[in-house]
Amino acid sequence: MIPVLHASNDAIPDGGYGWIIVGCVFTINGFTWGVVASYGVYLAYYLSNDVFKGATSLDYAYIGGLNFGVSMLVASPVTYLVRIFGMHAVMVAGVVLQTGGFVAASFATKIWQLYLTQGILVGLGVGLLFIPSVAVTSQWFDKKRSLANSVNSAGSGVGGMIVSFATMPLIRNISLAWSLRIIGILSGSMNLLATCFIRSRNKVVQPAMHPFDVKLLRRLPVVLLLGWGFFSMLGYIVLLYSLSDFARSLGISSSKASSITAILNLGTAVGRPIVGQLSDRYGRIETAGVVTLTCAITVFAIWIPCNSYGVLVLFALINGGILGVFWMTISPLCVEVAGLTELPSMLALAFGTVILPTTFSEVIALKIRQPESSRPYLYPQIWSGLTYLVASGIMLALWLVQRRRKRTLGV
């Protein structure tokens, strides 16, 4: 097993090898969540082509939801496995499962096989890769913690942009099966490389590695943070997976429609580091709250009235940088409300909280969609905007609670 590198003292490096860690986690995010984000292209293709006989739109929505839901479901078991076997062994298993899931999906002929492969196996692989890596960056940074984590999170945008732009040409020019194989092998190679270089500072930090620490739920700030994550992810999944098919509903060509998902990921790559800088400068809770509210406003002000490709591109660019506010801020926010030593336990709780919204949000969106209407996505749009609005209200409550707490402590 690869040895764990740790500092000679307890001081947080705030850089140094930490930037190598940022590069590793950036890569892992790019070829786990970035690849998962490109499912919007596959979803639009599945919805418009009779690929699997008897499959419904809800089947395809569930498969995309399983990528997120299963990866979050295994957060607590993975936290336990990392404590027993170390992070590298767990992450290598994740590489095998994610790569195997895509390759196996390329041979699927029935919808239940796609559930098992592109849904469950890929979700398991993503969970085994992401969960051990997500807390590592915060161990290496203090003053630049939000910036470093936002750069990490931007990796999903870069990876998603690459894969989204590549997926439809691969399907069109080669085949659906070979697009799945190529994406699987590419992501597996990159994730294995990043796994070889990533290191934790667990020996120095000595974090509590509780898979499900119920004692944390007795703290009001923790409950509010988890509530914010739950509602913000309900809106996030709808935006992430629906934009390509929404573009088709406007009469936009399939090639331009698939590019919307890539443009969304371009916005993610550019916007998330900016959000990280703002978070370090103006406050992590404050920035997360404002960004969440901005998501709600843009849904109502831009997406709902949208009736052209140009406006949709604008919306995708703006929201790409802010819609995944949970992913770019959850690690530093967990440190903010619970402390660095409780970070792995807090993250396990946070990821457990978002299992239901990530699994079922797109299912709900497609269920309330009206395919025969002139505006088929109106209800999903309203649903997405309202969930972000509720999430921003919860974050305001968290800010008020933390502000009162700091005043009481004289901080």
N, C-alpha and C positions, 0 to 999 in steps of 0.2 A: 504494500500500500504506500502511496505517496506520503512522506512525512509532513506533519503540520508545522508550518513556520510560525514562530511567535517572537514578539519583540523581547528585548532584554530587560525592559522595564514596563511599568503599567501605563506610560504616557501614550495617548492616542497619536499615531504618526501624523494624521491630517495630510497625507500625501505619500511620497516615496513609493514603496511597493503597492501602496493603496491604489495608485493609478493603473497598475497592471491588473489589480482586482477589478477596477472599474471596466477595463477592457474585456476581461473575462465575463463579467456579469452582463455587460452590454451585448456580447456575442450570444450568450445563453438566452437572454431576452429576445434577441433578434431571431433566433432559430428555434424558439419555443412559441412564445406569444406572437411573434411576428408571423410565423407560419400559421398559427391558429387564426390570427386576424384575417389572413387571406382566404379563410373558408367562405367569406362573403362572396368571392368569385365562384367557388364551387357551388355554393347555395344557389346563386342566380342561374348557373348552368343546369343544376339538377331540377330547379323549378320550371325551366323552360324546355327541358328535354325529357323524354320518357326513358330514363336510363335504367331504372329498376322497376320492373313490372309490379303494379299494385301499390307502389310507394306513394305516400301523400306528402303534401308540403310540411305537415307537422312532423313526419318522420325525419325529413332533412333538417328541420329546426332543432329537433331533439339531438341529432348527431352533433351539430355545432355546439349546442348547450352542454353536451357531455364532455367536450374538450375542456371546458372551464370547470364544470361541476365535478367531474371525477378528479381533476388535478387539485381542486380545493378540498374534496372529500378525504384525500389521503394526507392532508397536511399534518394531522395529529400522528398517524402511524409513521409518517416519514420523519417527523421530529424525534420520535422514539428510536427509529432505525439508525438515524445519524448518531444518536448518543451511544448506541451499541456498536455499530460497524464503522463509523466515521463517514464523513461527507462524500469522499471520493468513490467508495464502493457503491453507495446509494445512487450517485449521479451517473456512474457508468451503467448501472442497471436501467436508469432512465433513458440513456442514449439508445440502448438496445431495444427498449419497448417502443419508444417514439418512432425510431427508424423502421422497426418491424411492423408497426401499425400502418404506416404509409405503404410499405411494400406489399403487405398482405391485402390492404384495401384495393390495390391495383388488380387483384385477382378476384375481387368480390363480384358475384353474379346475382345475389339476393340481398334485399335490404337489411336483413338481420345480420348478414356478414359485414355490411358497412357499419352498422351499429357497433359491432364487436371490434372492428379494426380502426377505421378513421374516427370513431367515437371513443370507445373505452380504452383501447391500447394506446392511442395517441395521448389521451387525457392522462393516463397513468404515467407515461413517459415524461410529459410536461411537468407533472407534479413532482416526480422524483428528481428532476433536474432543477426546477425553479425553487422549491421549498428550501433545500439546503443552501442555495446561493443567495437568497433574498436578504438574509440578515447580515451577510459577511461585510458588505460595503460599509455599513454603519459602524462596524468595529474598527475601521481604519480611518474614519473621519469624524471631526467634531464640528468646527466652525463651517466647514464646507460640506456638511453631511447631506443637506437637501440638494445641493448642486450635484454632488457625486451620484446620489440616488436617482436624480432626474436624468442625468446623462445615461445611467444604466437603463432607465425606463425608455429613453429615446431609442434604445437598441431595437425594441419591438417595432418602432416606426420604420427604421432602416430595413430590418429584415422583412417586415410586412410589405414595404414598398417593392423590394427586390422580388419577393415571391409573388406578389399580386400582379406586377407587370409581366412576370414570366409565365404565370399559370395559364391564362387564356391562350396565348400563342402556342404553348406546349400542347394544350388540349386540341387546338384547331389544326396545328401542323403535324403533330405526331399522333397523340391519342390521349384519352383520359387516363388510361392505365399507366402509360409511360410518364405522364406529368406527375402522378403520385409517386412513382418510383424515383424519379429524378429529385423531386422535392425531399423525399425521405432520405435519400443518400446524402444530398447536400447538407441538410440540417444535421444529420447524424455526424458527419465529418467535422463540421464546425463546432458542434457541442462537445465532441470528444476532445478536440484541441483545447477549448476553453477549460474543460474539466481538469486537464493535465496541469494547468498553471494556477488555478484558483487555490487560495490558502485562507484559512480562518485564523482568528486570534483567540480561539476558545480557551486556550490554556492561560491566557492573560486575563480575559474578561470573565471567564468561568460563568457563563450564562446559565440561568435556570432553564433546563430543557424539558419542561413539563408538556406532555402532549395536549392536555386539557386542564388548565389550572382554573378551577371554578372560583377560587378565592379572588381572582382578579375581577370577577363579575360583580363583586360587592362594591366596587368603586364606580361612582356615577360617571366620571369622565370616560372610563373604559366602555361602559354601556352606551354612552352617547356616540363615541367613536365607532363602535360596531354598528350602531343604527345608521350612522351616516354612510358607512360602507355598504350596508344592505340596500339602501334606497338608491345610492348613486350607481351601483352596479345594475340595477333594474333598467335604468336609462341607457347605460353604456352599451350593453349587449345589443339593444335594439338599433342603436346608431351604427355599431360596428358591423353588424351582419345585414342590415336592411338596405343600405344606401345603393348597392349595385342593382338590386331588384327594383328599388324605387325609381332609379334612373330608367330602367326598362319600361316602367309604367308610364313614364313621360314620353315614350316613343323614341328614346335614345338608343342607338345601335349597341349591340352586345360588346363590341370592343371598347367603345367609349364608356359604357356602363361599368365594365370591369376595371377601367382605369380610375373610377371614382374611389374604389377601395385603396388603390395604390396612392392616390392623391391624399386620401385621409391619413395614410401612414406617413406620407411626406410631411404633412402638418405635425404629426406626432414627433418625428425626428427633429424638426426645427423647434417646435413649441415647448417640449418638455424641459430641456435645459434652461430655457428662459424662465419657466415657472419655478424651477429649482433655485435660480439666482434670486428671484423675487421672494421666494420662501425664506431663504437664509437672511435676506435683508429686512423684510417687513414682518416676519413671523410665520411659522409653519401652519398654525391653525387659521390665522387670518387669511393667508393666501389660499389655502384649500377651500375656505368658505366662499371667498370671492370668485374663484375659478368655478366652483360648483354652481353658483348662482348665474354666472355668465353662460354656462352650458344651457341652463333652463331658458334664459333670455334669447339665446341664438336659435334654439329650437322653435320658439314661438315667433320670433321676429324674422328669421331667414328661412328655416326649413319648411315650415307649414305653408308660407306663401309661395314657395319655390315652384317655378313652372318652366325652367330652362336649364340647359347644361351649364351655362356660365355661372348662374347663381348657385347651382349645386356644387360646382368646383370651389367657389368662394366659401360656401358653408363647410365643405370637407376640409379645406385648408385651415380655416379658423378652428373648427372643432377637433381636428386631428391633434392639435397641441394641448387641448384641455379636457376632452371627453373622458380620458382615462386617468382622471385626477387621483383616483384611488391607488392605482399602481405606482404612480410617481411619488406619492407622499405617504403611503401607509407605513413604511419603515420608520422614517423620522417622526411621524406622528405617534407611533407606538412608543418610541423613546420619550417623546414629550409627555405622554400621559402616564407611563409606567416605569420608565428608566431603562438604561441599556442592558442591565442584567436580566430583565424580564422580557427582552425583545423577542427571542424565539417563542416563548410561551404566548405572548401577545399576538404574534403573527399567526400562530396556530389557531387561536381564537378568531382572529379577523378572517382568515381564509375559510374557517368552518362556517362563519356567518354568511359568507357570500355564495355558499354552495347552491342554495335554492334560487336566488336571483339569477346567477349565471347559467343555471341549467334550464330554467323555465321562462325567462323573460322573452326570448325570441319566439318561443312557443305561444306565449300569450299574444305577442304582437301579430303573429301570423293568424292566430285564431280570430282576432278582432279586425284583421284586415278585410276589406270588402273588394275582392277582385273584379267584380262586375261594375263597380262604381267608377265615376270619372276621377275620383280622388281616393284610390284604394288604401293609401297609407295614412289617411287623416287621423283615424283613431290611434294607431300606433305612434304617430307623431305627438299627439296630445298626451298619450300615456308616458312617453319618454320625457317630455317637458315637465310634466307634473312630478315624476319621480325625482328629477334633479331639483325641482323647487322644494320638495319636502326635505331632501338631503341637505340643501343649503340652510334650511331652518334649523335642522338638528345641529349642524356645525356652528351656527350662531349660538345655540344653547351651550355647546361645549366651550366656546370662547368665553361666554359669560361666567360659566362655572370655574374655568381655569383662572380667569381674571380675579374672581372673588377669592379663590384659593391663594393666589399669589399675594393679594392684599393682606389676607389673614396671616400668612407666614412672613410678611414684611419683605418679600422679594422684590 
